[in-house]
Amino acid sequence: MSEAARVLAIRHGETTWNVDTRIQGQLDIGLNDTGRWQAGRLAQALVGEPITAIYASDLGRAFDTAQHVGRATGVPVIPTPGLRERHFGEFQGKTFADIETALPEQAMLWRTRDPDFAPSGGESLRQLRERVVSTAQLLAAQHPGELIVMVGHGGVLDVLYRAATRLELQAPRTWALGNAAINRLLWTPDGFTLVGWADTQHLELEADAKPLDETST
C-alpha cells in the first residue's frame, strides 16, 4: 500500500465580499486588510512544518494567501485552477438577499443543496465535487510520505470535508469553513480521511494586533 500523503487544506483569507455576503465564485476578488493579517498569521503558524509543495487556486484571494505561506517556508506556490471556487454563473456578484429576491425558485434549489442544480453559466455541486476531488487526489498522489498545502475556497473546503468524512452533497453543513483556518487530511489510494479541522489558534493569539476597522466572518 502506498505511503499516505498529508494535506493541509486551507481557505483563503477574508475579503470585503465575504463580509458583505456577496457571492464571489470565480470572480477575482482580493484580500482585505483582515485577510492579509490572517494570511500572515497562517504563514507564521506553518513555519517549521515539513512542507514540500504548495498548490493554490489561481484566483488572487487564494493565491495571495498561499504566497504568504510560500515566502515564510521557502516553498514556491504552484497555481492550480482545479482548486478554484465553484463557478456560480449569474449568482456571482450578488448577495444572498439579492438572489432570494430576484430568483426565488433558484434560491430554493441552492438552499436545499440540489446536487444537480447549476446557476445559469455556472457549476452544479456534483460538477464541483468531481473537479475538486479529482484535482486534490491527483496532487496528493504525487507526494507519498510528504506534507503538502492546498489553498482554495469555501466550496473547495466543503467538498474536501465531505470526501474525507463520506458525507453526501445534500447533508446539512455542521462544520466551520473559516478563513485561513488550518485543516488536516490524509490521502491514500483509498481516498481522503479527516485528521483535524478548523484549527484557528494562530488567529486567536495576539488578537489585539488585528486591524480594528475590519470585521471577520
C-alpha positions as CSV (number, residue, x, y, z in Angstrom):
1,M,0.0,0.0,0.0
2,S,1.3,3.5,-0.9
3,E,2.5,5.7,1.9
4,A,0.0,8.3,2.9
5,A,0.3,11.9,1.9
6,R,-0.5,14.6,4.5
7,V,-2.5,17.6,3.3
8,L,-3.1,21.0,4.9
9,A,-6.3,22.2,3.3
10,I,-6.8,26.0,3.8
11,R,-9.4,28.5,2.8
12,H,-8.1,31.9,1.7
13,G,-8.1,34.9,4.0
14,E,-11.1,37.2,4.3
15,T,-12.3,39.6,1.6
16,T,-14.7,42.5,1.6
17,W,-17.2,40.4,-0.3
18,N,-17.0,37.7,2.5
19,V,-18.1,40.4,4.9
20,D,-20.9,41.6,2.6
21,T,-22.1,38.0,2.0
22,R,-21.6,38.7,-1.7
23,I,-21.1,35.7,-4.0
24,Q,-17.5,35.7,-5.3
25,G,-17.4,32.4,-7.2
26,Q,-14.7,32.7,-9.8
27,L,-14.6,36.5,-9.8
28,D,-11.1,37.6,-8.8
29,I,-11.7,39.4,-5.5
30,G,-8.6,40.3,-3.5
31,L,-7.9,40.0,0.3
32,N,-8.9,42.9,2.6
33,D,-6.8,44.1,5.5
34,T,-8.1,41.4,7.8
35,G,-7.5,38.7,5.1
36,R,-3.9,39.8,4.7
37,W,-3.4,39.8,8.5
38,Q,-4.9,36.2,8.6
39,A,-2.6,35.1,5.8
40,G,0.4,36.4,7.7
41,R,-0.6,34.7,10.9
42,L,-1.2,31.5,9.0
43,A,2.3,31.7,7.4
44,Q,3.9,32.1,10.8
45,A,2.0,29.1,12.2
46,L,3.3,26.9,9.4
47,V,7.0,27.8,9.7
48,G,8.7,24.6,10.8
49,E,6.2,22.3,9.2
50,P,8.0,20.0,6.7
51,I,6.0,21.3,3.7
52,T,7.3,20.0,0.3
53,A,4.8,21.6,-2.1
54,I,2.1,24.4,-2.0
55,Y,-0.8,24.3,-4.5
56,A,-3.3,27.2,-4.7
57,S,-6.3,28.3,-6.7
58,D,-5.1,30.9,-9.2
59,L,-7.7,33.4,-8.0
60,G,-6.0,36.2,-6.2
61,R,-7.5,35.8,-2.8
62,A,-6.3,32.2,-2.6
63,F,-3.0,32.6,-4.4
64,D,-2.0,35.6,-2.3
65,T,-2.8,33.7,0.9
66,A,-0.6,30.9,-0.3
67,Q,2.2,33.3,-1.2
68,H,2.4,34.4,2.4
69,V,3.0,30.7,3.3
70,G,5.4,30.3,0.5
71,R,7.6,33.2,1.5
72,A,7.7,32.1,5.1
73,T,8.6,28.5,4.3
74,G,10.7,29.0,1.2
75,V,8.4,26.7,-0.9
76,P,7.1,28.0,-4.2
77,V,3.4,28.3,-4.9
78,I,2.0,26.4,-7.9
79,P,-1.2,27.9,-9.4
80,T,-3.8,25.3,-9.7
81,P,-7.1,26.2,-11.5
82,G,-8.7,22.9,-10.3
83,L,-8.8,24.4,-6.8
84,R,-10.9,27.4,-7.9
85,E,-14.2,28.2,-6.1
86,R,-17.4,26.9,-7.6
87,H,-18.5,28.9,-10.7
88,F,-21.8,30.5,-9.6
89,G,-22.7,31.8,-13.0
90,E,-25.4,34.5,-12.8
91,F,-25.2,34.5,-9.0
92,Q,-21.7,35.9,-9.0
93,G,-21.6,39.5,-7.7
94,K,-25.0,39.2,-5.9
95,T,-25.7,39.0,-2.2
96,F,-27.7,36.1,-0.7
97,A,-30.6,38.6,-0.2
98,D,-30.4,39.7,-3.9
99,I,-30.7,36.1,-5.0
100,E,-33.6,35.3,-2.7
101,T,-35.5,38.4,-4.0
102,A,-34.7,38.1,-7.7
103,L,-34.5,34.4,-8.2
104,P,-36.6,32.7,-5.5
105,E,-37.0,29.3,-7.3
106,Q,-33.3,29.0,-8.0
107,A,-32.5,30.2,-4.4
108,M,-34.6,27.3,-3.1
109,L,-32.7,24.8,-5.2
110,W,-29.4,26.3,-4.0
111,R,-30.6,26.4,-0.3
112,T,-31.7,22.8,-0.4
113,R,-28.3,21.8,-1.9
114,D,-29.8,20.2,-5.0
115,P,-26.7,18.4,-6.3
116,D,-27.5,18.9,-10.0
117,F,-28.7,22.5,-9.8
118,A,-26.3,25.0,-11.6
119,P,-26.9,28.7,-11.8
120,S,-27.1,29.9,-15.4
121,G,-23.5,29.8,-16.7
122,G,-22.2,28.0,-13.5
123,E,-21.4,24.6,-12.0
124,S,-23.5,22.2,-10.1
125,L,-22.4,20.8,-6.7
126,R,-21.8,17.5,-8.4
127,Q,-19.6,19.1,-11.0
128,L,-17.7,21.0,-8.3
129,R,-17.1,17.8,-6.3
130,E,-15.8,15.9,-9.4
131,R,-13.4,18.7,-10.2
132,V,-12.1,19.4,-6.7
133,V,-11.7,15.8,-5.6
134,S,-10.1,14.6,-8.8
135,T,-7.7,17.6,-8.6
136,A,-6.8,17.0,-4.9
137,Q,-6.3,13.3,-5.4
138,L,-4.0,13.8,-8.4
139,L,-1.9,16.3,-6.4
140,A,-1.7,14.2,-3.2
141,A,-0.8,11.1,-5.2
142,Q,2.4,12.9,-6.3
143,H,3.6,13.3,-2.7
144,P,3.5,9.9,-0.8
145,G,5.0,10.3,2.6
146,E,5.1,14.1,2.3
147,L,3.2,17.1,3.7
148,I,1.6,19.5,1.1
149,V,-0.6,22.5,1.3
150,M,-3.7,23.2,-0.8
151,V,-5.2,26.7,-0.6
152,G,-8.7,27.1,-2.0
153,H,-12.1,28.5,-1.2
154,G,-15.1,27.7,1.0
155,G,-16.7,25.5,-1.6
156,V,-13.5,23.6,-2.1
157,L,-13.0,23.0,1.6
158,D,-16.6,21.9,1.9
159,V,-16.2,19.3,-0.8
160,L,-12.9,18.0,0.8
161,Y,-14.5,17.7,4.2
162,R,-17.4,15.7,2.7
163,A,-14.9,13.5,0.8
164,A,-12.9,12.8,3.9
165,T,-16.0,12.0,6.1
166,R,-18.0,10.3,3.3
167,L,-20.9,12.7,3.7
168,E,-23.4,13.2,0.9
169,L,-23.5,16.5,-1.0
170,Q,-27.0,17.2,0.4
171,A,-26.1,16.6,4.0
172,P,-26.5,19.8,6.1
173,R,-23.2,21.5,6.9
174,T,-22.3,21.4,10.6
175,W,-18.6,22.2,10.3
176,A,-16.8,25.6,10.1
177,L,-15.1,26.9,6.9
178,G,-13.2,29.7,8.5
179,N,-10.9,32.0,6.5
180,A,-7.2,30.9,7.0
181,A,-8.1,28.1,9.3
182,I,-5.8,25.0,9.2
183,N,-7.5,21.7,8.2
184,R,-5.6,18.4,8.2
185,L,-6.3,15.4,5.9
186,L,-4.6,12.2,5.0
187,W,-4.7,10.8,1.5
188,T,-4.1,7.2,0.4
189,P,-5.3,5.5,-2.8
190,D,-8.5,4.6,-0.9
191,G,-9.3,8.4,-0.6
192,F,-9.1,11.1,2.0
193,T,-9.6,10.8,5.7
194,L,-10.0,13.6,8.3
195,V,-7.3,14.3,10.9
196,G,-8.2,17.7,12.2
197,W,-10.4,20.6,11.2
198,A,-10.8,24.3,11.8
199,D,-7.7,25.0,13.8
200,T,-7.8,28.8,14.3
201,Q,-5.4,29.0,17.3
202,H,-3.0,31.1,15.2
203,L,-5.7,33.6,14.6
204,E,-6.7,33.9,18.2
205,L,-3.2,34.8,19.5
206,E,-2.2,38.4,19.7
207,A,-5.8,39.4,18.8
208,D,-5.0,43.0,19.8
209,A,-2.8,43.2,16.7
210,K,-5.7,42.7,14.3
211,P,-6.9,45.7,12.3
212,L,-9.7,47.3,14.2
213,D,-11.6,48.6,11.1
214,E,-12.3,45.2,9.6
215,T,-14.9,42.6,10.5
216,S,-14.4,38.9,10.3
217,T,-16.9,36.4,9.1
